[in-house]
Amino acid sequence: MTTRPTADVVLRNGRFTTLDTGNPTASAVAVKDGKFLAVGDEQAVMPLAGSGTRIIDLKGRSVLPGLIDNHTHVIRGGLNYNMELRWDGVRSLADAMDMLRRQVAITPAPQWVRVVGGFTEHQFVERRLPTIDEINAIAPDTPVFLLHLYDRALLNAAALRAVGYTKETPEPPGGEITRDASGNPTGLLLAKPNAAILYATLAKGPKLPFDYQVNSTRHFMRELNRLGVTGVIDAGGGFQNYPDDYAVIQKLADEGQMTVRLAYNLFTQKPKQEKEDFLNWTSSVTYKQGDDYFRHNGAGEMLVFSAADFEDFRQPRPDMPPEMEGELEEVVRILAQNRWPWRLHATYDETISRALDVFEKVNQDIPLKGLNWFFDHAETISDKSIDRIAALGGGIAVQHRMAYQGEYFVERYGAAAAEATPPVARMLEKGVQVSAGTDATRVASYNPWVSLAWMITGKTVGGLQMYPRRNCLSRETALRMWTEKVAWFSNEEGKRGRIAAGQFADLIVPDKDFFACAEDELSFLTSELTMVGGRVVYGAGDFAPLDDNPVPPAMPDWSPVRTFKGYAAWGEPEGAGRNSLRRQAIASCGCASACGLHGHDHARAWGAKVPVSDLKGFFGALGCSCWAV
């Protein structure tokens, strides 16, 4: 007689969207040894509970598979998360500058205040960045470094002194230190077209001690858990050296403190020495080494510097140098011979088509079938290139960078060209492997719901309708792009991405029903219960008592995370986050007159004493939409 297994955890009284086509919905699941043991109705699942089984009543809530980001920078981001003042999701520059002022007041010398990406000026109702004079007025003595996407950085006078930029500092290759009439740096750094000057300047700032970096990484993972992220593929990054900068995440993995499954790619840091890097790594690192929480995933997103086109749509498209093909072929042959998958950053079709020439040439000698290699980004990819990728068995990992840069793309190339950048619906139609992510933490926010909203609505975070409905995705298709479809990109098909027996027990309970909420609520969703491997790594609201993942206070004690927490300053819902956390107002208002500044609190706005008759004033002709209702 076969002994029936006893579940470690049973979740009952829920509405599960499983994404398993053979069993699309369920009301209960059983978990054992970190995997789903059974998925079905309570009659089938509850008998698997024993005296020691933890039973969680979901109270009729909707449940989704855990979200998996196909391209992010958690390892690098975690080292710095506690030092960063995040403007991600903040809707008013006035609020953002007040956050900056308050952080400057508590940041001790010689530390910097860093606002390092994840936002765009278009998200602010003021539709602009602060001026350097405004930053200097707030912070005359504390260095402030403000990174906007990968197009520019603003440094106040104290930061210029800290990094040593003077009249004598030479112009960097591929960038510009803007100067006044006397030749002195103004504090504005521009990527023209590459971001090396922005990377290099940020790298001059103080670093956290090792123990603080461990604490910082735990807080970053918890913030991802709060937003429903249970897994990521880490794409390496500039100034992220292997193995030195992986020591923190390795320690957390060794100690069982990973609350986000992480597959990492190795990113070369040495122009003209890339071949040596990959020869060394393929002889010392085994593909897939590690475990289900932290393991190697291949090479990239930088394979060779000569093949790196940057995504600053304020600048003309860069042409890759003539040596690109030769250098790329040397590296790809090494990877193919060692059966290492790779990912390659490529924004423009011109770069993609040249890289495909190389991949097709290597494929003639070393078949690439089964390698699960892919391009990242692919905003302007052509139908022909999609077909070539499909023929070689590759994939395309898209991210929501256009949600942050769409306005700039339209300004340079026009609205018609922007209608399919990237052409996600077309990629899916052609049957190529495709999934979604963020490219956080600098060029976009780590918030997965912003990416999902972008794919579903076709709108930028600034509200620009970029895509016609024919190029938008259904909610189910978008969700699959963030779950089951990512599994191919980490070579884990059948192991994660669905709520199905045998797959990892990774799931989330959103605070609103993803399939039923209004479109303008999608980007405000969070998770109230996040489970990774059957462990509750985040709990809020009714599920707060179930949280198995207590995290000590953010270190150091002046960390912005202590006050503002994370996305949209959610740690201060009545303070810094007040104008950004508008979901409750949206849900309770029956009209369609929301505006970017007041949300649905228009009654208060209409009664306010503001200069609506002044056409040059903030609330005048080009101001708040409340006044046009």
N, C-alpha and C positions, 0 to 999 in steps of 0.2 A: 504494500500500500504506500503510495507516494504521500509524503508529508507536505501539507500546504504551507508555503512560506508565510511568515508573519511580517506585516508591514512595519517599518519604522515610523512612518507618518501617513496619515490619511487626511485628505482635504475633501470635505463634503459640502453639500448644499451650495454648489457654485454653478456658474454657467461658463463652461470651458470651451474656448475656440481652440481646437487642437491642431489645425492645419493638416491633419491626417485625412486624406480623401476617403479612406475606407471607414473612418470613424470620426466624422467632423465635429461632433459636439459630445459633451459628457457633463455629468453633474457631480462626479467624484473621481478622485485618483488616489492610488496607493503608491508609496515610495519605499524602496528598500535599497540600502547600500548606494544611495546617491542617484538611483535611476528610477524611472517610473516602472512600477511593478504591474499595475493594472489601471486602465482608463475606461470608464463606462458609467453606468448608473449606480446608485447607492446599493441596490440589491446585489449587484455583482461585486462591488468593492468593499463594502463594510465587513463582510465575513473575513477579510484579510487582516482586520484589526485584532490585536491581542491585548492582554492586560498592560503591556508596556508601550503600546502604540500611542503616539501623540496624535490627537484628533483635532483638526482645525475646522471650525464652522465658518464658512465663507459668507454666510448670511445672504445668499442669493447674488453675490457679486460676480461680475464678469472677470474671466481669467484668460490671459494670453501667454503664449510661449515667451520666455525671456528674450529681450532684444540683444542683437549681436552687431556691433559696429565693425564694418569691413575695413575701415581705415581710420586709425586714430593714433595718438602719440601719448599713451598713458604712462609709459616708462619715463620719458622725459618730462611730461607734464606733472607726474607725481613728485618728482624731485623738487619742483618749484611751486606747487599748488598753494602751499600755505603762505608763500610770500606775495602772491598775486592778488591784486584788487580786481575782481572780475566785473566788467561792465556787460557781460553777456545778458541779454534780455532786459536791460534797463531802458526804459522808454523815453526818458527825459534827460537831456544833457545837464539841466539844472540839478537833477537828482544825482547824476553821475559825478558832477563837480563837487557836490556836497559830500558825497562819499569820499572823494579824493581829499578834500579839506580835512575831514575828520581823521582819515588815515595818516595824513602828513603829521597831524598833531601828536600821534602816539608812536610814530616810527623813530627809533633811536638812531643816532649817527653810529657808524657810517652806512647804515642800511638805506636801500632805495625803496621808493614806492613804485611798483610796476603794474601797469595795466597792459597785459600782454595778450591782445587779440581776442577773438571770439565775438566781436561786435562789429557793427558798421555804422557810420554816421547816419545812414538812412533810417535806422531804427529809432533815432531820436526825433521828437516832434519838432525840434529846432532845425533838423536836417543839416547839421554841421558838426565839425569837431571843435574842441576848444582851441583858442589861439595860444601861442607860446606865452604871450603877455599875461593871459588869464591864468596859466599854470604858474608862472613866476610869481604872480600876486598871491596865490595860495601857498606856494612853497618856495620862499626865497633862499632857504638854506638846505632843504632836504632834496636829494636827487630824485627826479621823477622821470621815468621812462614810459612812454605811451606808444604802443605798437598798434597801428591800424592796418588790419589784414596783412598782406605782404607788400603793401605799396609805400608805406611811409612810417616813420617814427618821429615823435615829438619829444625833445629833451629840453628841460628847463636849464637855466644857467648853472645851477648846482650840478646837474647831471653832466653837462659839458665839461665842467671842471673835473668831475670825478673820472671821466673817461679820457681826459687830456686832449680833447679836440680844440685846436687853436688855429690861428691864421696860417701857421706853418704846416698844418696837417695836410698831406697830399690827398688828392681825390682818389677814392677807392675804385678799383675796376668794377664796372657794372652797377655803380651806384653814384650818388651825388650828396655831398655835404653842402647844403645851400648856405650862401654867405651874404652878408650885407655889403654896402658900397665900399666899405673899408677892407673887405676880405675876411672878416671875422665870421665864424659859424653862427647861424641864427638859431640852431637847435632843431631844424627840420632836416631829416635824412630821407632821401628818396631812393627807391629801388628802380634802377634804369638799366636793364629790366629785371635784374636778379636781386634777391634779398640778402646777399652776402653781407653787406654793410649793416643791415638790421640784425642779422644773427650775431655778427662779430661784436657789435656794440653791446648787445644784451649780455653776451658772454663775459663782459668785463665786470659785471655786477657781483656783489658778494653772494656766496653760496651758503646754504644751510649746512650745519654739521650732520654727520651721517645719521645719528639717532633722530634728528629732526626731519630728515628726508624720509625715514621710515614712517614716522608719524604723518608726514605730509601725504605720502602715497596712500596710506590707509584712509585718510580723509577724502582724497580724490576718488578712490574706489567707492567709498560710501556715498558720495554725491552721485556717482554713476548709478549705484544701486537704487538710490532715491528716485531716479528718473527711469528706472526699469531696465537698465543695462546689466546683463548677466555675463556677457562675453565680448571680447574685442580681438581684432587683429592689429597688432602694433607695427606701424610702418617704419620704425626707426626714426631718423631725423638728423638734422644738422647739429653738430656739436654733441652727438650722442655716441660715444665710443664703446665698442664691445671689446672686452667684457667689463671694463672699469665701471661704466655708468649703468650696468645691469646688476650691480652688487646688492642694491636695496631691494629690488623686486625679487632677486634670487633668495635673499634672506626671508622675505615674507612667504615665498613659496615653500622654502625649507621648513618654516615654522607653522605651516598650515593656516596662514592668515590671508590667503587670497580670497577675495569675495567677488572677483571678476575673472572668468577664465581668459587667459591671455596667450595668444600665439604670436610670436615675434619674428619679424624679418630683419636681416642684417643689412645695414645701410653703410656703404663705403664713405669714408671721410677724407680721402686723399686723392685729389686730382692728379692724374697721370700715374697713380700707383694703385688704381683700382684692381688690376689683374693680380697684383701681389696680395691684396687683401683677400680676394676670393680664393686664390690658391691656398693661402694660409687657413682660411676658415673652413673650406671643404675638406681639408686634411685633419682638422682638429675638432670640428663640430659635426655631429651626426644629424641628418635631417630627421625631424620629429623627436629629437632627444628631449627628455622632460616627462611631464605627466599631463593629465587632463586639465590641469589648472595653469600650467606654465610650460610651454614647449616651443621648440624651434619650428619655423614655418617657411624657411627658404631665404631668398635674397631680395634686396630692394628696400625701398622704392627707388633709391639711387643705385644704379649699376655702374654707369660711367658719367662723369660730369659733362662730357660733350653731348650727351643725349638729354640733358635736363632743360626743358622749356618751362619758363616760369609763368604763373597765372595772373600777372598784374595787367588787367584789362584797361588800365589807364595808359599803358605803354603799348607801342606797336608790337605785333607778334615777332619774337626773336627767331632768326634763322639759325639752325644748328650748324656747327662748323663742318668742313669737309671730312675731318678725321673721325666723325661720329661713327660711321659704319664699321670702320676697322677696329676701333677701340671696343665698340659694343660687341662685335663678333667674338673677340678674344674672351670676353667675360662670359657671354652666353654659351660658348662651347664648353668652358670649364663647368658651368652649372649643369648643362645638359648631360655631359659625361658623368657627372656625379649624381644625376637624378635629383637635383635640387630645383624645386619650383622657384619662380621669380615673379616679382611685380615691378612695373616700370611706370614712373610718373610721366604722364604725357597729356598736355592740355589740348594741343592742336593736332588736326588731322595730318598736317605736313610732317610733324614729328612721328606720328603713329605709322604713317605709310613708309617712311624710311626705316623705322625699326622693324616693320614687318618684312621688308626686303632682307634684313639680316636674319630674322627668325626663319624665314622660308629657306634661306641658303643653308643654315645650320640643320634644318629639318631634313634636307636631302641626305645628309651624312649620319645624323643622330636623330631618329624620329622623336618628336616632342609629344606624341600621343600619351596621355595619362599623366602628364607633368603638372597639370593644374596651374599653369602660368597665366598672368593676366596684366592688362593695362589698368592704371589708376586714372580717374578723372574723365578724360576723353570728351571734353565739352563740345568740340567741333568735329567729332569723328564723322566720316562719310559712310554711306551705305556700302561702298566698295570695301572699305577697311573693316567694317563689321563682318562682311562675308569672309574676308581673308582670315580674320581671327577665328571665326567659326570653323573654317576649313582646317585650321591648325589645331583645333581643340582647346583654344584659349578662352579667356573670360574678360569681362570689363567690370571693374569696381567703380561705381559712380558715387559722388558725394555732393552735398548741397552747397557747394561753394557759390553757385549762382544765386542762391537765396541772399547772399551777402554782397555779391558783386554784379548782380543783374543790371542795375541802373548804369554802371560803368560800361558794361558790354553793349547795352542798347545805345548809349551815347556814342560809342566808337563804331559799331557795326550795324546799328539799326534794329528796329523791333522785329522785322521779318526774320533776320538772321538769328535772333534770340529765341524764336518760337520752339526750337528743339535743341537746346544746349544744356545738357547733353540729350540726345534723342532716345530717352529710356524706353518709351513705348515701342519705337522702331527696333531697338535691340531685342526686346522681348518677343516681338513679332517674328524676328528672324531666328529665334531659338538659341541665341548665344547665351552662355552662362553670364548672368549679371546680378549684382547685389548692391546694397546701399550702405552708406556710412556718413561720417561727418568731416573727416580730415581735421578734427580738433587737435590742439586747443587754440591755434593762432588764427588761421584763416576762416574759421567758423567755430560756432559753439559746439560743445560736447552734448548738447541736449538732443536726444534722438527724435523727440516729438516735433522739433522744428524741421528736421529733415523729412519726416513723414508728412507733415502739413504741406511742405513745399512740393512734394511729389503728387499729393492729392489735389491741392488747390491751384498749383501753378503760380503762386505768388512769392515775391521776395519778402524778407522780414520788414522791409519798408513799405509793403503793400502794393508794389507794382505787379500787375497781372502780366506775367511774362509769357505764359504758355496758354494756348487755346485748349479747350476741354479735350480735344482729341489727343493731345499730348500729355494729358494728366492720367494718373493711375487710379483705379478703384482702391478702396481702403484695404480690401483683402490682398490685392496684388502688392500694394505698398508694404503691408505687414510681412508678406512672404519675402520681400526684398531685404527685410531687416531680421529675418529669422532663418527659415529653412534654406534659402538661397545662399546665405553666407557660408553655410557648412561646406560647400564645394571649394570655397576659397581658402579654407583651412584644412581641406582634405579630411573632413569629418562627416561626410554624408551618411545619414542613418544614425548618427550618434547624438546630434543635437539639432535644435531648430523647430521641433514639433513636440506636442504633448502626446507621446505615444510610448507604449510599453517597450522597454529596452533603451530608450533615449535618456540623456541626462535630465534629472529632475530640476530643470531651470524654468521658473515661471514668474509671472507678475500679476498683480491685481491692481489695475489702474483705478484712480479715484473717480473717473467717469467712464462710461461705456464707450470704448473706442469706435464701435460701429454705429452708435446711436447719437453721440453728441454732435452739436453744431460744428460746422467746419472751422469757425473762428475760435472754437475751444480746443482744437487739436493740439496746438503748440503749447497750451497751458497744462496739459496732462502731466501727472506724476504717478508714481507707484505708491500704494499704501501697504503692499506686502510684496517683497522680492525674495525669491527662494533660489539658491544656487546649490545644486547637488543635494536637495532635500533640506538644506539648512536655511533658516530665515535670516538673511543678511541685512534686511531692512524692514522695519515695521513702523507704521504711523497710524494715527486715528484709532479705530477699533482694534487694529492689529499691533499697536505699539507694545503691549505686554509680551508679545511673542518674539520680539527682536532678540536674536542670539549673537548680535555683533556689536557689543558696546565698544566705543572708540574713545580713548582719552582726549582731553581738550587739545585743540590745535596748538602746536608749538611753532615758533616762540609765542610768548604771551601777547605780543603786539600783532599777531597774525590777523589779516583782514577776515580770515575764515571764522574767527571767534565771533565777530560782530555780524557780518553779512552772510555767512555760510557760503552759498554758491549762486547758481543761476538766478538772475533777476532779484538779487539781494533778498532771497526768501527768508533769511534769518531775521529780517525786520519787516514783517508784513504791514505794519502800521507806520513804518519809517521810510527807509531808503527804497524798500520794495513796494511801497503803497501804490504807485502809479504803474507798476509792472505786473502785479499779481491780480489780474482783473477777472478771473474766471467766474467767481461767485456773482459778480455784477452782471456778467454776460448771461449766465444761466437764469437769472431771475427777471431779466428785462425782456419784455415781449416785442419790443420794437426793433427796427433795423437801422438805428441812427447812431451806432457807436462811432466814436472818434478816437484817434490815436492818443490823445492827451487825457481825456476825461473818461474813456471807456464808455460805460452806459450811465454815468453819473451826470447826464446832461442837464437835469433839472437844476442842480446846484450851479453848473456852469452858466446856464442861461440867466440865473439870478445874480451872478457875480458882477462887480463893477470893474469892467475891463474896457480898454479903448477900442471897442468894435467899430467905431466910426472912422478911426484913423487907418487909412489904407496902407500906411507904412508901418503900422504897429504890428505886434506879433499876432494879434487876433483879427487883423484886417483881411484884405482881399485874399492873401495867400496863407492865411492862418488857420485856426482851428475849424474843422468841418462842422462843429456844433452850430456855428453861426449861419451855415448854409441850409440847415434843416428847415 
